[in-house]
Amino acid sequence: KLSRLHKTLNRFPDVHYTLMASLDRIAEITQLESTLRQQVRQNHELLNKIREYQRNSGIWPQDTRNQELRPEP
């Protein structure tokens, strides 16, 4: 089947070029997606380390949800 496909594509260079360009683009997108997933994973790991450090060191943003808003003097 691949041999017949190759012979057919050789007779239609525009189709051959379009197919090859499409496959190359899919490969590029797949590589980009993999790189982005790795960066997101690293960002999550860093965020988790920062949160852990904040918990262990007592540095934690103050929760102001239950405090009344008062104008500053």
MDAnalysis code that builds the backbone (N, CA, C; Angstrom):
import MDAnalysis as mda
import numpy as np

u = mda.Universe.empty(219, n_residues=73, atom_resindex=np.repeat(np.arange(73), 3), trajectory=True)
u.add_TopologyAttr("name", ["N", "CA", "C"] * 73)
u.add_TopologyAttr("resid", np.arange(1, 74))
u.add_TopologyAttr("resname", ["LYS", "LEU", "SER", "ARG", "LEU", "HIS", "LYS", "THR", "LEU", "ASN", "ARG", "PHE", "PRO", "ASP", "VAL", "HIS", "TYR", "THR", "LEU", "MET", "ALA", "SER", "LEU", "ASP", "ARG", "ILE", "ALA", "GLU", "ILE", "THR", "GLN", "LEU", "GLU", "SER", "THR", "LEU", "ARG", "GLN", "GLN", "VAL", "ARG", "GLN", "ASN", "HIS", "GLU", "LEU", "LEU", "ASN", "LYS", "ILE", "ARG", "GLU", "TYR", "GLN", "ARG", "ASN", "SER", "GLY", "ILE", "TRP", "PRO", "GLN", "ASP", "THR", "ARG", "ASN", "GLN", "GLU", "LEU", "ARG", "PRO", "GLU", "PRO"])
u.atoms.positions = np.array([
    [0.819, -1.194, 0.000],
    [0.000, 0.000, 0.000],
    [0.861, 1.254, 0.000],
    [1.922, 1.243, 0.798],
    [2.793, 2.403, 0.841],
    [3.499, 2.621, -0.498],
    [3.872, 1.516, -1.143],
    [4.527, 1.617, -2.450],
    [3.584, 2.260, -3.465],
    [2.328, 1.838, -3.469],
    [1.346, 2.423, -4.388],
    [1.095, 3.891, -4.058],
    [1.046, 4.195, -2.796],
    [0.847, 5.582, -2.383],
    [2.017, 6.445, -2.854],
    [3.216, 5.955, -2.687],
    [4.404, 6.686, -3.108],
    [4.372, 6.941, -4.621],
    [4.034, 5.919, -5.401],
    [3.954, 6.077, -6.859],
    [2.869, 7.083, -7.240],
    [1.756, 7.026, -6.554],
    [0.658, 7.949, -6.838],
    [1.066, 9.377, -6.508],
    [1.689, 9.567, -5.357],
    [2.094, 10.907, -4.952],
    [3.137, 11.491, -5.895],
    [4.014, 10.643, -6.436],
    [5.017, 11.126, -7.385],
    [4.363, 11.678, -8.645],
    [3.207, 11.176, -9.008],
    [2.511, 11.660, -10.201],
    [1.782, 12.975, -9.932],
    [1.578, 13.284, -8.667],
    [0.882, 14.518, -8.287],
    [1.758, 15.297, -7.300],
    [2.750, 16.019, -7.828],
    [3.702, 16.692, -6.932],
    [3.046, 17.699, -5.971],
    [1.971, 18.354, -6.399],
    [1.310, 19.310, -5.497],
    [0.715, 18.605, -4.282],
    [0.100, 17.464, -4.531],
    [-0.475, 16.680, -3.438],
    [0.640, 16.150, -2.546],
    [1.711, 15.695, -3.167],
    [2.854, 15.162, -2.415],
    [3.437, 16.251, -1.510],
    [3.643, 17.442, -2.070],
    [4.196, 18.540, -1.286],
    [3.258, 18.915, -0.131],
    [1.976, 19.010, -0.428],
    [1.004, 19.386, 0.598],
    [0.984, 18.363, 1.734],
    [1.007, 17.091, 1.382],
    [1.002, 16.038, 2.398],
    [2.268, 16.093, 3.242],
    [3.414, 16.258, 2.592],
    [4.676, 16.291, 3.339],
    [4.742, 17.532, 4.234],
    [4.282, 18.675, 3.726],
    [4.269, 19.902, 4.537],
    [3.342, 19.738, 5.739],
    [2.211, 19.091, 5.533],
    [1.258, 18.862, 6.624],
    [1.863, 17.950, 7.690],
    [2.525, 16.908, 7.264],
    [3.151, 15.984, 8.213],
    [4.272, 16.678, 8.991],
    [5.052, 17.520, 8.307],
    [6.099, 18.270, 8.996],
    [5.498, 19.209, 10.038],
    [4.413, 19.862, 9.690],
    [3.761, 20.789, 10.619],
    [3.202, 20.056, 11.836],
    [2.617, 18.895, 11.598],
    [2.106, 18.079, 12.709],
    [3.248, 17.695, 13.642],
    [4.395, 17.336, 13.071],
    [5.561, 16.980, 13.888],
    [6.028, 18.183, 14.712],
    [6.049, 19.376, 14.101],
    [6.442, 20.585, 14.824],
    [5.478, 20.883, 15.969],
    [4.197, 20.786, 15.707],
    [3.190, 21.065, 16.731],
    [3.299, 20.061, 17.871],
    [3.532, 18.806, 17.541],
    [3.675, 17.768, 18.558],
    [4.876, 18.067, 19.448],
    [5.992, 18.493, 18.843],
    [7.184, 18.831, 19.618],
    [6.925, 20.051, 20.498],
    [6.259, 21.051, 19.953],
    [5.932, 22.253, 20.718],
    [5.026, 21.918, 21.900],
    [4.030, 21.081, 21.653],
    [3.120, 20.677, 22.724],
    [3.879, 19.958, 23.834],
    [4.799, 19.098, 23.453],
    [5.597, 18.372, 24.435],
    [6.442, 19.334, 25.273],
    [7.048, 20.309, 24.606],
    [7.860, 21.305, 25.302],
    [7.006, 22.122, 26.258],
    [5.828, 22.542, 25.807],
    [4.937, 23.324, 26.664],
    [4.470, 22.522, 27.868],
    [4.137, 21.255, 27.649],
    [3.719, 20.405, 28.777],
    [4.833, 20.286, 29.813],
    [6.080, 20.154, 29.336],
    [7.217, 20.053, 30.242],
    [7.382, 21.355, 31.025],
    [7.243, 22.495, 30.361],
    [7.356, 23.779, 31.051],
    [6.249, 23.963, 32.080],
    [5.033, 23.570, 31.758],
    [3.923, 23.670, 32.709],
    [4.202, 22.787, 33.917],
    [4.689, 21.585, 33.674],
    [5.017, 20.676, 34.775],
    [6.100, 21.291, 35.675],
    [7.121, 21.897, 35.061],
    [8.182, 22.529, 35.846],
    [7.644, 23.718, 36.639],
    [6.748, 24.495, 36.035],
    [6.155, 25.626, 36.743],
    [5.341, 25.168, 37.942],
    [4.587, 24.088, 37.787],
    [3.807, 23.542, 38.908],
    [4.732, 23.063, 40.017],
    [5.826, 22.414, 39.643],
    [6.773, 21.934, 40.650],
    [7.383, 23.111, 41.410],
    [7.745, 24.173, 40.678],
    [8.317, 25.352, 41.326],
    [7.296, 26.013, 42.248],
    [6.070, 26.150, 41.786],
    [5.018, 26.739, 42.612],
    [4.798, 25.917, 43.881],
    [4.796, 24.611, 43.749],
    [4.639, 23.746, 44.926],
    [5.794, 23.917, 45.899],
    [7.022, 24.081, 45.368],
    [8.185, 24.294, 46.242],
    [8.076, 25.628, 46.965],
    [7.619, 26.651, 46.253],
    [7.450, 27.970, 46.879],
    [6.402, 27.896, 47.976],
    [5.290, 27.252, 47.703],
    [4.232, 27.112, 48.718],
    [4.731, 26.342, 49.934],
    [5.478, 25.281, 49.692],
    [6.028, 24.483, 50.792],
    [6.991, 25.321, 51.630],
    [7.824, 26.102, 50.954],
    [8.750, 26.981, 51.668],
    [7.980, 27.996, 52.517],
    [6.934, 28.583, 51.931],
    [6.137, 29.568, 52.667],
    [5.494, 28.936, 53.896],
    [4.974, 27.730, 53.748],
    [4.355, 27.045, 54.899],
    [5.386, 26.760, 55.976],
    [6.555, 26.293, 55.571],
    [7.581, 25.916, 56.542],
    [8.243, 27.113, 57.202],
    [8.283, 28.240, 56.525],
    [8.983, 29.403, 57.085],
    [8.030, 30.364, 57.783],
    [6.742, 30.090, 57.730],
    [5.772, 30.980, 58.358],
    [5.433, 32.177, 57.500],
    [5.970, 32.226, 56.300],
    [5.650, 33.324, 55.385],
    [4.450, 32.886, 54.570],
    [3.371, 33.534, 54.829],
    [2.150, 33.170, 54.109],
    [1.297, 34.413, 53.967],
    [0.739, 34.652, 52.808],
    [-0.084, 35.859, 52.648],
    [-1.233, 35.873, 53.640],
    [-1.503, 37.032, 54.171],
    [-2.567, 37.159, 55.155],
    [-3.920, 36.995, 54.479],
    [-4.780, 36.240, 55.117],
    [-6.135, 36.039, 54.599],
    [-6.997, 37.205, 55.072],
    [-7.431, 38.025, 54.123],
    [-8.210, 39.215, 54.483],
    [-9.684, 39.056, 54.129],
    [-10.118, 37.886, 53.796],
    [-11.505, 37.696, 53.373],
    [-12.504, 38.012, 54.468],
    [-12.165, 37.721, 55.720],
    [-13.136, 37.920, 56.819],
    [-12.933, 39.228, 57.560],
    [-12.037, 40.076, 57.093],
    [-11.797, 41.348, 57.754],
    [-12.661, 42.417, 57.109],
    [-13.109, 43.328, 57.965],
    [-13.905, 44.431, 57.448],
    [-12.988, 45.416, 56.740],
    [-13.538, 46.010, 55.706],
    [-12.783, 47.058, 55.015],
    [-12.965, 48.344, 55.784],
    [-11.876, 48.919, 56.225],
    [-11.921, 50.158, 56.964],
    [-11.089, 51.199, 56.205],
    [-11.604, 52.424, 56.129],
    [-10.810, 53.453, 55.456],
    [-9.543, 53.735, 56.251],
    [-8.485, 54.024, 55.523],
    [-7.228, 54.356, 56.202],
    [-7.300, 55.752, 56.757],
    [-6.712, 55.981, 57.958],
    [-6.773, 57.318, 58.591],
    [-5.982, 58.336, 57.801],
])
